[in-house]
Amino acid sequence: MRNIVRLTTYSALCGVFVFAAFDRLHASDKKNASIASGRIHDLSISIVNDSGKFVAGSNTFCAEFTKAANAEPVLVKDVEVEFAQQVGKIRERPTRALITESEVGRFCGNVDLGKQYYQPAFYYVYIRYTDTSGTRKKCNLSFAIKH
């Protein structure tokens, strides 16, 4: 009988630890949930935020530049991020996001995507940057807003 009680207590404690670890892991995933990402040679570029999605109106996000092989931050400069909605065959005028470098390879800012008239609403993200060799490059990503 004692062994059953010990085993039950041990199982309950293990379950609590596993749940706590899973909850902590899930919370850290939310902090850097990817909305859109792309790869150019050995460079990975991602648009991330807390929720992993954009909504109608104002949104906070970060553009992350990392090495594709090991996810180490990459030094880039002169980063510009623009968002353009695609409506049928028409691509709307891009909206430039105001961003600042928060860490090496991480640029955070805000963008107002306005009111959404289509469901889902498709967007293109244009990212322009200068790499360490001084070459100006660009990356195009896309995502959808579902109501």
C-alpha positions as CSV (number, residue, x, y, z in Angstrom):
1,M,0.0,0.0,0.0
2,R,2.8,2.4,0.8
3,N,4.4,1.8,-2.6
4,I,1.2,2.7,-4.3
5,V,1.0,6.0,-2.3
6,R,4.6,6.8,-3.1
7,L,4.2,5.9,-6.7
8,T,1.0,8.1,-7.0
9,T,2.8,11.0,-5.3
10,Y,5.8,10.6,-7.5
11,S,3.7,10.5,-10.6
12,A,1.7,13.6,-9.6
13,L,5.0,15.6,-8.9
14,C,6.4,14.5,-12.2
15,G,3.2,15.6,-14.0
16,V,3.5,19.0,-12.3
17,F,7.1,19.5,-13.3
18,V,6.4,18.4,-16.9
19,F,3.4,20.7,-17.1
20,A,5.4,23.6,-15.6
21,A,8.3,23.0,-18.1
22,F,5.9,22.8,-21.0
23,D,4.1,26.0,-19.9
24,R,7.5,27.8,-19.7
25,L,8.6,26.5,-23.1
26,H,5.2,27.5,-24.6
27,A,5.6,31.0,-23.2
28,S,9.0,31.4,-24.6
29,D,7.7,30.3,-28.0
30,K,5.0,32.9,-27.9
31,K,7.6,35.6,-27.4
32,N,9.2,34.9,-30.7
33,A,6.4,33.4,-32.7
34,S,7.2,33.6,-36.4
35,I,4.7,35.3,-38.7
36,A,6.7,35.0,-42.0
37,S,10.2,33.9,-42.7
38,G,12.5,33.4,-45.7
39,R,16.0,32.3,-46.4
40,I,18.6,34.0,-48.7
41,H,21.7,31.7,-49.1
42,D,23.0,31.3,-45.5
43,L,20.8,34.1,-44.0
44,S,17.4,33.5,-42.4
45,I,15.1,36.5,-42.1
46,S,11.9,36.3,-39.9
47,I,9.1,38.6,-38.9
48,V,8.1,37.7,-35.4
49,N,5.9,39.1,-32.6
50,D,4.3,37.9,-29.3
51,S,1.2,36.3,-30.8
52,G,2.6,35.0,-34.0
53,K,0.0,36.8,-36.1
54,F,-0.9,40.3,-37.3
55,V,-4.4,41.8,-36.7
56,A,-6.2,44.7,-38.3
57,G,-4.9,48.0,-37.0
58,S,-1.7,48.7,-35.1
59,N,0.9,45.8,-34.7
60,T,4.2,45.5,-33.0
61,F,6.8,43.2,-34.6
62,C,10.5,42.5,-35.0
63,A,12.6,41.6,-38.1
64,E,15.3,39.1,-37.1
65,F,18.4,38.4,-39.2
66,T,20.2,35.1,-38.2
67,K,22.5,32.6,-39.7
68,A,20.5,29.7,-41.2
69,A,22.8,27.0,-39.8
70,N,22.9,28.0,-36.1
71,A,20.5,30.9,-35.6
72,E,23.2,33.3,-34.5
73,P,22.4,37.0,-35.0
74,V,23.8,38.6,-38.1
75,L,25.0,42.2,-38.3
76,V,23.1,44.1,-40.9
77,K,22.3,47.8,-41.3
78,D,20.1,50.3,-43.1
79,V,17.0,48.0,-42.6
80,E,13.7,49.1,-44.2
81,V,10.5,47.2,-43.8
82,E,7.3,47.8,-45.9
83,F,3.9,46.1,-46.0
84,A,1.7,46.0,-49.0
85,Q,-1.8,44.5,-49.2
86,Q,-2.7,42.3,-52.2
87,V,-6.3,42.8,-53.3
88,G,-7.0,40.5,-56.3
89,K,-4.4,41.4,-58.9
90,I,-3.8,44.8,-57.4
91,R,-1.0,45.4,-54.9
92,E,-1.8,48.4,-52.7
93,R,0.7,51.2,-52.0
94,P,3.3,49.9,-49.4
95,T,3.2,51.2,-45.8
96,R,6.6,51.8,-44.3
97,A,7.1,50.6,-40.8
98,L,9.1,52.6,-38.3
99,I,11.8,50.4,-36.9
100,T,14.8,50.6,-34.6
101,E,17.6,48.2,-33.9
102,S,17.1,46.6,-30.5
103,E,19.9,44.1,-30.6
104,V,22.4,42.9,-33.2
105,G,20.3,41.4,-36.1
106,R,17.0,42.4,-34.5
107,F,15.0,45.4,-35.6
108,C,11.7,46.1,-33.9
109,G,8.9,48.6,-34.6
110,N,5.2,49.2,-35.3
111,V,3.0,49.2,-38.4
112,D,-0.6,50.1,-38.8
113,L,-2.3,47.8,-41.3
114,G,-5.6,49.6,-41.1
115,K,-9.0,48.2,-41.4
116,Q,-9.4,44.9,-43.2
117,Y,-12.1,44.7,-45.9
118,Y,-11.2,41.2,-47.2
119,Q,-11.1,37.9,-45.5
120,P,-8.4,36.7,-45.4
121,A,-6.3,39.7,-46.2
122,F,-3.0,38.9,-47.9
123,Y,0.2,41.0,-47.4
124,Y,3.6,41.2,-48.9
125,V,6.5,42.3,-46.7
126,Y,9.5,44.0,-48.4
127,I,12.7,44.0,-46.4
128,R,15.7,45.9,-47.7
129,Y,19.0,45.8,-45.8
130,T,22.8,46.3,-46.3
131,D,25.0,43.3,-45.4
132,T,28.5,43.4,-43.9
133,S,30.1,43.6,-47.3
134,G,28.1,46.8,-48.0
135,T,25.8,45.2,-50.6
136,R,22.2,46.3,-50.7
137,K,19.9,43.3,-50.6
138,K,16.1,42.6,-50.4
139,C,13.8,39.9,-49.2
140,N,10.1,39.5,-49.9
141,L,7.9,37.6,-47.5
142,S,4.1,37.2,-47.3
143,F,1.4,36.4,-44.7
144,A,-2.4,36.5,-44.3
145,I,-4.6,38.0,-41.7
146,K,-7.6,35.9,-40.9
147,H,-10.4,37.4,-38.9
